[in-house]
Amino acid sequence: MSSWLIETAVREAARQLVQNECDEWRCLEWDRARQYPKEVFDRIAALGWYGIGIPEEQGGSGGTASDLLVVAEELGRGSTDLVACFSLTASGLRTIVTHGSPEQKARLVPAIMNGDVRLSIAVTEPAAGSDAASLQTSARRTADGYVVNGQKTFCEAAGLPGTLIQLYARTDTSTTKQHGISMLLLDPATPGVTLRRLPTMGRNITGVYEVFLDQVELPAESLVGQENEGWRQLSAELPLERLIISAGFVGATLQVLEDTLRYVKEREQFGRPIGNFQAVAHLLVDLFTRAESTRLLVYRGGELADAGRPYEKEASMAKIASSELYADAARYCMQLHGGYAYIEEHPLTMHYADSVIATVAGGASQIQRNIVARQLGLKP
Ligand SMILES: Cc1cc2nc3c(=O)[nH]c(=O)nc-3n(C[C@H](O)[C@H](O)[C@H](O)COP(=O)(O)OP(=O)(O)OC[C@H]3O[C@@H](n4cnc5c(N)ncnc54)[C@H](O)[C@@H]3O)c2cc1C
């Protein structure tokens, strides 16, 4: 089958899943109830979507990175929180496939693919946000493994069933900050680990958590890849994660714009549909234009990834453009709904709260601009 046909089939399946099981109205209910729809993620696992872009001989589902973006775009029509949760496991699985030991791959790849294990990532700390490489959580080597002490924050989805945390910790304090970091796999049920769910303004389906680590003993086999290579592993994982969440922001934006287009055609004031006022029409045209061009940028990143070419610059550009677009679209579409989308039963309230943080979570817009600037030969 041609890659175009596969992509079309994936899009159709993802669209069906969102329409039937997790559209924005359902997501709004889960968001309000702070409820995780495990059955949706079980379906995602059953459909093999976590393994898209990973060859079948390595335990994946085959297909391309672009196919993965298609799934994320469609899930974004439900909620960008669903996309973030999907992305953590899908991109984390790649790290295990690339850097995991034979034992880790044999144990974890099938368990992640069938939905028994899902992944979270713990990098951020109270004093290490944008400057993530300054993280201080320590993993001290012992005869049997590691003893971990420290605190992580904003660890998304850490409290969900079956979660395994990719924990980034300092294993060498004698070297430059990027070089002394390692990645360890942490079961949150390990003695010495405490989670606290943070009461956030949005993104309430999966939740973000503080993770407190007090004398946590981990076996040596928890290490993924080489000791002190964690930052390099993380840097390799992030561009794809940025593209996946960017695709989700595009899907969410299109959903918001299509909802609003329908509304402005129906809602009449001064004897005509409000969409026929030029000020309203032009605003929507500009947002649709940005959405289509941002979509092309996201898939350009996927195309480069699939061709094995560098795509870090495009991934950061896509993150900037898509997150800022989603935030603008939610804000302006609120305006075009007058008072009606301010009612908490309206999905725009969820999009509005989720879009505010889109320009921060996954790496703030300013930091993405620094990454792009460096790629342009500047030194921000
Ligand atoms: C909903 C949500 C989910 C998240 N999920 C995860 C997760 O799963 N795992 C994880 O590890 N982390 C996660 N994070 C953390 C996220 O990556 C950080 O919040 C983000 O990197 C910013 O760090 P900070 O909040 O400490 O802000 P700060 O780094 O303190 O930044 C504050 C402001 O200063 C600006 N700033 C900082 N440095 C510069 C600079 N050099 N130039 C210009 N401006 C600058 C920033 O852009 C920002 O506007 C999540 C956060 C949220 C809110």
PDBQT file of the ligand as one rigid body, heavy atoms in Angstrom, charges set to zero:
ROOT
HETATM    1  C1  LIG A 401       0.615  21.492  31.824  1.00  0.00    +0.000 C 
HETATM    2  C2  LIG A 401       2.099  21.274  31.910  1.00  0.00    +0.000 A 
HETATM    3  C3  LIG A 401       2.621  20.040  31.564  1.00  0.00    +0.000 A 
HETATM    4  C4  LIG A 401       3.987  19.811  31.692  1.00  0.00    +0.000 A 
HETATM    5  N1  LIG A 401       4.470  18.554  31.466  1.00  0.00    +0.000 NA
HETATM    6  C5  LIG A 401       5.757  18.287  31.819  1.00  0.00    +0.000 A 
HETATM    7  C6  LIG A 401       6.213  16.931  31.848  1.00  0.00    +0.000 A 
HETATM    8  O1  LIG A 401       5.451  15.980  31.568  1.00  0.00    +0.000 OA
HETATM    9  N2  LIG A 401       7.492  16.702  32.244  1.00  0.00    +0.000 N 
HETATM   10  C7  LIG A 401       8.356  17.715  32.596  1.00  0.00    +0.000 A 
HETATM   11  O2  LIG A 401       9.497  17.430  32.924  1.00  0.00    +0.000 OA
HETATM   12  N3  LIG A 401       7.931  19.002  32.575  1.00  0.00    +0.000 NA
HETATM   13  C8  LIG A 401       6.670  19.310  32.213  1.00  0.00    +0.000 A 
HETATM   14  N4  LIG A 401       6.217  20.607  32.244  1.00  0.00    +0.000 N 
HETATM   15  C9  LIG A 401       7.136  21.677  32.602  1.00  0.00    +0.000 C 
HETATM   16  C10 LIG A 401       7.423  22.632  31.447  1.00  0.00    +0.000 C 
HETATM   17  O3  LIG A 401       8.298  22.026  30.522  1.00  0.00    +0.000 OA
HETATM   18  C11 LIG A 401       7.975  23.924  32.058  1.00  0.00    +0.000 C 
HETATM   19  O4  LIG A 401       6.895  24.555  32.719  1.00  0.00    +0.000 OA
HETATM   20  C12 LIG A 401       8.571  24.832  31.018  1.00  0.00    +0.000 C 
HETATM   21  O5  LIG A 401       9.742  24.282  30.475  1.00  0.00    +0.000 OA
HETATM   22  C13 LIG A 401       8.881  26.223  31.601  1.00  0.00    +0.000 C 
HETATM   23  O6  LIG A 401       9.552  26.126  32.818  1.00  0.00    +0.000 OA
HETATM   24  P1  LIG A 401       9.022  26.974  34.079  1.00  0.00    +0.000 P 
HETATM   25  O7  LIG A 401       7.570  26.734  34.223  1.00  0.00    +0.000 OA
HETATM   26  O8  LIG A 401       9.911  26.667  35.217  1.00  0.00    +0.000 OA
HETATM   27  O9  LIG A 401       9.209  28.487  33.630  1.00  0.00    +0.000 OA
HETATM   28  P2  LIG A 401      10.553  29.353  33.659  1.00  0.00    +0.000 P 
HETATM   29  O10 LIG A 401      11.656  28.577  33.046  1.00  0.00    +0.000 OA
HETATM   30  O11 LIG A 401      10.748  29.910  35.010  1.00  0.00    +0.000 OA
HETATM   31  O12 LIG A 401      10.165  30.520  32.642  1.00  0.00    +0.000 OA
HETATM   32  C14 LIG A 401       9.321  31.605  33.000  1.00  0.00    +0.000 C 
HETATM   33  C15 LIG A 401       9.294  32.567  31.808  1.00  0.00    +0.000 C 
HETATM   34  O13 LIG A 401      10.614  33.057  31.545  1.00  0.00    +0.000 OA
HETATM   35  C16 LIG A 401      10.929  32.822  30.186  1.00  0.00    +0.000 C 
HETATM   36  N5  LIG A 401      12.363  32.511  30.027  1.00  0.00    +0.000 N 
HETATM   37  C17 LIG A 401      13.099  31.603  30.727  1.00  0.00    +0.000 A 
HETATM   38  N6  LIG A 401      14.348  31.557  30.239  1.00  0.00    +0.000 NA
HETATM   39  C18 LIG A 401      14.387  32.428  29.195  1.00  0.00    +0.000 A 
HETATM   40  C19 LIG A 401      15.396  32.823  28.264  1.00  0.00    +0.000 A 
HETATM   41  N7  LIG A 401      16.613  32.281  28.287  1.00  0.00    +0.000 N 
HETATM   42  N8  LIG A 401      15.068  33.751  27.324  1.00  0.00    +0.000 NA
HETATM   43  C20 LIG A 401      13.839  34.292  27.291  1.00  0.00    +0.000 A 
HETATM   44  N9  LIG A 401      12.850  33.955  28.126  1.00  0.00    +0.000 NA
HETATM   45  C21 LIG A 401      13.119  33.029  29.063  1.00  0.00    +0.000 A 
HETATM   46  C22 LIG A 401      10.088  31.615  29.780  1.00  0.00    +0.000 C 
HETATM   47  O14 LIG A 401       9.938  31.542  28.385  1.00  0.00    +0.000 OA
HETATM   48  C23 LIG A 401       8.803  31.873  30.525  1.00  0.00    +0.000 C 
HETATM   49  O15 LIG A 401       7.991  32.738  29.776  1.00  0.00    +0.000 OA
HETATM   50  C24 LIG A 401       4.853  20.863  32.100  1.00  0.00    +0.000 A 
HETATM   51  C25 LIG A 401       4.327  22.110  32.419  1.00  0.00    +0.000 A 
HETATM   52  C26 LIG A 401       2.970  22.319  32.356  1.00  0.00    +0.000 A 
HETATM   53  C27 LIG A 401       2.447  23.652  32.788  1.00  0.00    +0.000 C 
ENDROOT
TORSDOF 0
